[in-house]
């Protein structure tokens, strides 16, 4: 089963959202165009309670983008984003979601962040996505979305560790930090993830 996993194409991560990924809107037509090439399409949403630990607003005397430690892991503090049920947490209206067979939500536990669509940042709890994909007999897993250097990156690394044959769709993803992502891309290639473009899926 050739599967497309679309990470967090939500209003808050698009320019004019609360945590915009530069040019994040540009990937939407690319993602819409490739959907016909897949047998199974899954979407994810960052889906936080408003008292979520990753929001700088929930920490006294801390600013956005400060780093703290949670469960022994570094945690960047973000602007409030993707609060459950808000417009910011909704999929961007231009994203075609008709063919999504399932939507997995992450970051729902207020005490821990979840960059990956598979596990929280402490690898304490699973979202069930790996089991779902295995039951659906996913073999090749193509991953794209926002932000390439954070949620897409951590999702594809977990997917690889779960044994899926992983492909990262470069032009269907945008990163928050372009320079940092160039380093992560080399790491992905070294681990065996294939970097492809939308034309070659
Ligand atoms: Zn988040």
Boltz pocket constraint, residues with backbone or C-beta under 6 A from the ligand:
constraints:
  - pocket:
      binder: B
      contacts: [[A, 46], [A, 47], [A, 48], [A, 54], [A, 81], [A, 82], [A, 107], [A, 114]]
      max_distance: 6.0
